[in-house]
């Protein structure tokens, strides 16, 4: 029947992606759940399980449901039961562990991902932020410096490094980093051009060197 056709799966998933891009997260969760039921194979099911979990974490940020983390974790565990080494599932599980203050497990997950994807800046940024939470300043500095090796213009890395340099008492270096952050942070035109380029060349989105995971469902625009 048409309700179990691959087109129905793709229609629901595309609908979920469109809703996600519009920040309609509750509706996006429903769409991804419908797509999950229509998945024709393991790859499709794992993909929408992760998309649904990630979208639920967006809902959790808004504080709309007390059990939303449990639902997100259930989806990620289900995805990892199907594909235990799936990198995207492990990335989002690490972020969920951070929300649960399970820092040791989160560090282990992120460190392994940096080995497998050494040029993914999202992983390094999350690892650096996690070290900051634990007051491990030297480790945080090393992680953010890795980000700048990948993308010398990354504004968050410059911002975090500036804060660490202030803490270390290296005020001249901190001021230089702060100036870089300010200039990059205000580069709205450059960010718009980058996004437009990716929209015109969608195949590049999945191979963009520092966007292996990102903060968007697979198929969504950056």
C-alpha positions as CSV (number, residue, x, y, z in Angstrom):
1,X,0.0,0.0,0.0
2,X,1.1,3.6,-0.4
3,X,1.4,4.0,3.4
4,X,4.4,1.7,3.5
5,X,6.1,2.9,0.3
6,X,9.6,4.4,0.4
7,X,8.0,7.6,-0.9
8,X,6.0,7.8,2.3
9,X,9.1,7.4,4.5
10,X,10.9,10.1,2.5
11,X,7.9,12.4,2.6
12,X,7.6,12.2,6.4
13,X,11.4,12.6,6.9
14,X,11.6,15.6,4.5
15,X,8.6,17.1,6.3
16,X,10.3,16.6,9.6
17,X,13.5,18.3,8.3
18,X,11.4,21.3,7.0
19,X,9.7,21.6,10.4
20,X,13.0,21.4,12.2
21,X,14.4,24.2,10.0
22,X,11.4,26.3,11.0
23,X,12.1,25.5,14.7
24,X,8.7,23.7,15.0
25,X,10.2,21.0,17.1
26,X,7.1,19.3,18.5
27,X,5.7,18.8,15.0
28,X,9.1,17.7,13.7
29,X,9.3,15.0,16.4
30,X,5.9,13.7,15.3
31,X,7.1,13.6,11.6
32,X,10.3,11.8,12.4
33,X,8.3,9.2,14.5
34,X,6.0,8.6,11.5
35,X,9.0,8.1,9.3
36,X,10.5,5.7,11.7
37,X,7.4,3.5,11.5
38,X,7.7,3.5,7.7
39,X,11.5,2.9,7.5
40,X,12.2,0.2,4.9
41,X,15.6,-0.8,6.3
42,X,18.0,-0.4,9.2
43,X,19.8,2.6,7.8
44,X,16.6,4.6,7.4
45,X,15.4,3.6,10.9
46,X,18.7,4.6,12.6
47,X,18.7,7.9,10.8
48,X,15.3,9.0,11.9
49,X,15.8,7.7,15.4
50,X,18.8,10.0,15.7
51,X,16.9,12.9,14.1
52,X,14.1,12.4,16.5
53,X,16.4,12.2,19.5
54,X,18.2,15.4,18.5
55,X,14.9,17.2,18.0
56,X,13.8,16.1,21.4
57,X,16.9,17.6,22.9
58,X,15.9,20.9,21.2
59,X,12.5,20.5,23.0
60,X,14.3,19.9,26.2
61,X,16.0,23.2,25.9
62,X,12.6,24.9,26.0
63,X,11.6,22.8,29.0
64,X,8.4,21.7,27.5
65,X,8.4,18.1,28.9
66,X,10.1,16.7,32.0
67,X,10.6,13.3,30.4
68,X,12.0,14.5,27.1
69,X,15.5,13.4,27.9
70,X,14.3,9.9,28.6
71,X,12.6,9.8,25.2
72,X,15.7,11.1,23.5
73,X,17.9,8.5,25.3
74,X,15.5,5.7,24.4
75,X,15.7,6.6,20.7
76,X,19.5,6.8,20.8
77,X,19.9,3.5,22.6
78,X,17.6,1.9,20.1
79,X,19.7,3.3,17.2
80,X,22.9,2.1,18.8
81,X,21.3,-1.4,19.3
82,X,20.9,-1.5,15.6
83,X,24.3,0.1,14.7
84,X,26.6,0.1,17.9
85,X,29.3,2.2,16.3
86,X,27.1,4.7,14.5
87,X,29.1,8.0,15.0
88,X,26.2,10.4,14.9
89,X,24.3,8.4,17.5
90,X,27.3,8.4,19.8
91,X,27.8,12.1,19.3
92,X,24.2,12.9,20.4
93,X,24.5,10.4,23.2
94,X,27.5,12.3,24.5
95,X,25.6,15.5,24.5
96,X,22.8,13.8,26.4
97,X,25.3,12.5,28.9
98,X,26.5,16.0,29.4
99,X,22.9,17.1,30.2
100,X,22.7,14.3,32.8
101,X,26.0,15.5,34.3
102,X,27.6,12.1,33.3
103,X,30.8,13.8,32.3
104,X,33.2,10.8,32.4
105,X,31.1,8.9,29.9
106,X,30.6,12.0,27.7
107,X,34.4,12.6,27.6
108,X,35.0,9.0,26.6
109,X,32.5,9.2,23.7
110,X,33.8,12.5,22.4
111,X,37.5,11.5,22.7
112,X,36.8,8.4,20.6
113,X,35.0,10.5,18.0
114,X,38.0,12.9,17.8
115,X,40.1,9.9,16.9
116,X,37.8,8.7,14.2
117,X,36.9,12.2,12.9
118,X,39.9,14.4,13.8
119,X,38.8,17.2,11.5
120,X,35.3,17.6,12.8
121,X,35.2,20.9,14.7
122,X,31.8,20.2,16.3
123,X,33.3,17.3,18.3
124,X,36.3,19.3,19.4
125,X,34.0,22.3,20.4
126,X,31.8,20.0,22.5
127,X,34.8,18.4,24.1
128,X,36.3,21.8,24.9
129,X,33.1,23.0,26.4
130,X,32.9,19.8,28.5
131,X,36.4,20.4,29.8
132,X,35.4,24.0,30.7
133,X,32.5,22.6,32.7
134,X,35.0,20.5,34.7
135,X,37.5,23.4,35.1
136,X,40.1,21.5,33.1
137,X,41.4,24.6,31.5
138,X,44.5,23.2,29.8
139,X,42.5,20.4,28.2
140,X,39.9,22.9,27.1
141,X,42.6,25.2,25.6
142,X,44.0,22.3,23.6
143,X,40.6,21.3,22.3
144,X,39.8,24.8,21.1
145,X,43.2,25.2,19.5
146,X,42.4,22.0,17.5
147,X,39.2,23.8,16.3
148,X,41.3,26.7,15.0
149,X,43.6,24.3,13.2
150,X,40.5,23.1,11.4
151,X,38.9,26.5,10.9
152,X,41.0,29.5,11.8
153,X,38.0,31.7,11.7
154,X,35.8,29.8,14.1
155,X,34.3,32.5,16.4
156,X,33.3,30.2,19.3
157,X,36.9,28.9,19.6
158,X,38.3,32.4,19.6
159,X,35.8,33.5,22.2
160,X,36.5,30.5,24.5
161,X,40.3,30.9,24.1
162,X,40.0,34.6,24.9
163,X,38.2,33.7,28.2
164,X,40.8,31.1,29.1
165,X,43.7,33.6,28.4
166,X,42.0,36.1,30.7
167,X,41.8,33.4,33.3
168,X,45.5,32.5,32.8
169,X,46.4,36.2,33.2
170,X,47.8,36.6,29.7
171,X,45.9,39.8,29.0
172,X,47.6,41.0,25.8
173,X,46.9,37.6,24.1
174,X,43.4,37.6,25.5
175,X,42.7,41.0,24.0
176,X,44.0,39.8,20.6
177,X,41.7,36.8,20.7
178,X,38.8,38.9,21.8
179,X,39.3,41.2,18.8
180,X,39.3,38.2,16.5
181,X,36.1,36.9,18.0
182,X,34.4,40.3,17.7
183,X,35.4,40.6,14.0
184,X,34.3,37.0,13.1
185,X,31.2,37.2,15.3
186,X,29.9,40.2,13.3
187,X,30.6,38.6,9.9
188,X,27.0,37.9,9.1
189,X,27.5,38.4,5.4
190,X,30.2,35.7,5.3
191,X,28.0,33.2,7.1
192,X,25.1,33.9,4.8
193,X,27.3,33.4,1.7
194,X,28.6,30.1,3.1
195,X,25.1,28.8,3.8
196,X,23.9,29.9,0.3
197,X,26.9,28.1,-1.3
198,X,26.0,24.9,0.5
199,X,22.3,25.2,-0.6
200,X,23.5,25.5,-4.2
201,X,25.8,22.5,-3.8
202,X,23.9,20.1,-1.5
203,X,26.3,17.3,-2.0
204,X,29.0,19.3,-0.3
205,X,27.0,19.5,2.9
206,X,27.6,15.9,4.0
207,X,31.3,16.2,3.1
208,X,31.9,19.6,4.6
209,X,35.1,18.9,6.6
210,X,34.1,20.3,10.0
211,X,30.3,19.5,9.8
212,X,30.3,15.7,10.1
213,X,27.7,16.0,12.9
214,X,26.6,19.5,13.2
215,X,23.3,20.5,14.8
216,X,20.9,19.6,12.0
217,X,19.2,16.5,10.9
218,X,20.7,14.7,7.9
219,X,19.2,16.3,4.8
220,X,18.7,19.6,6.6
221,X,20.4,22.8,5.5
222,X,23.3,24.0,7.8
